[in-house]
Amino acid sequence: MKIKKKRRVSVRLDMTPMVDIGFLLLIFYMATTQFKPPEKKEVTLPSSHSQINLPEKGKILVTVTEQDSVFIEYVVMQKEIIDGEEIMIPVYTDESVQATVVGGTVQQIRSQSGDNMRAMLIIKADKNVKFGTMQKIMDSLKEYNLRTFQIVTEFESEQQT
């Protein structure tokens, strides 16, 4: 007795809707994700001939605007409990301070968190800021023995004419 083989029915899946959904999700996430928080203060940087790359993590940024306003930006790792698990989430902090208390504020930020203890101090000042403001900041840093910092400048080849 012969066994009759059943004829296979081919199944064809149309992947077009799946690809469309994938691209829509990709476009949505690209449009809504912020990789770096936008700069809160516009600063026109002075020019220089040297170029050193700054670290992505572990920095305390002191921004001085043309109107002599001083802002300190830093990241603090905060513990959050999600689904019973403790997760560390970065929280961006921006403080407005007086030029005479920059050193004390930086020292306080470094002592609050172990992550910021070795954070690089970076000063980003407008090229038209008054000399007296920068002198007050430098004196404040010297008062707290903070003698190592970087000053952000614009590399000369990047300048627009």
MOZI-V921687 format. One record per residue. N is the residue number from 1. PSI is psi as a letter, one per 20 degrees, with the letter a starting at -180 (999 if undefined). OMEGA is omega as a letter, one per 30 degrees, with the letter a starting at -180 (* if undefined). Layout:
n;psi;omega
N;PSI;OMEGA
N;PSI;OMEGA
This chain:
n;psi;omega
1;p;a
2;p;l
3;p;a
4;p;l
5;p;l
6;q;l
7;p;a
8;p;l
9;p;a
10;p;l
11;p;a
12;o;l
13;p;l
14;o;a
15;i;a
16;g;l
17;h;l
18;g;l
19;g;l
20;g;l
21;g;l
22;g;l
23;h;l
24;g;l
25;g;l
26;g;l
27;g;l
28;g;a
29;h;l
30;h;a
31;h;a
32;i;a
33;p;l
34;o;a
35;h;l
36;p;l
37;q;a
38;q;l
39;p;a
40;h;a
41;p;l
42;p;a
43;p;l
44;o;a
45;q;l
46;r;a
47;q;l
48;r;a
49;i;a
50;q;a
51;o;l
52;p;l
53;p;l
54;q;a
55;q;l
56;h;a
57;r;l
58;l;l
59;q;l
60;o;a
61;p;l
62;o;a
63;p;l
64;o;a
65;r;a
66;h;l
67;j;l
68;k;l
69;p;a
70;p;a
71;q;l
72;p;l
73;p;l
74;r;a
75;p;l
76;p;l
77;p;a
78;p;l
79;p;l
80;q;l
81;o;a
82;p;a
83;k;l
84;i;l
85;q;l
86;p;a
87;p;l
88;p;a
89;p;l
90;p;l
91;p;l
92;p;a
93;p;a
94;o;a
95;q;l
96;p;a
97;r;l
98;q;a
99;h;a
100;i;a
101;j;a
102;g;a
103;g;l
104;h;l
105;g;l
106;g;l
107;h;l
108;g;l
109;g;a
110;h;a
111;h;a
112;h;a
113;p;l
114;h;l
115;h;a
116;j;a
117;h;a
118;j;a
119;p;l
120;p;l
121;p;a
122;p;l
123;p;a
124;n;a
125;q;l
126;q;a
127;i;a
128;j;a
129;q;a
130;q;a
131;h;a
132;h;l
133;g;l
134;h;l
135;g;l
136;g;l
137;g;l
138;g;l
139;h;l
140;g;l
141;g;l
142;h;l
143;h;a
144;j;l
145;k;l
146;n;a
147;i;a
148;o;l
149;r;l
150;q;l
151;p;a
152;p;l
153;r;l
154;p;l
155;p;a
156;h;a
157;i;l
158;i;a
159;q;l
160;p;a
161;999;*
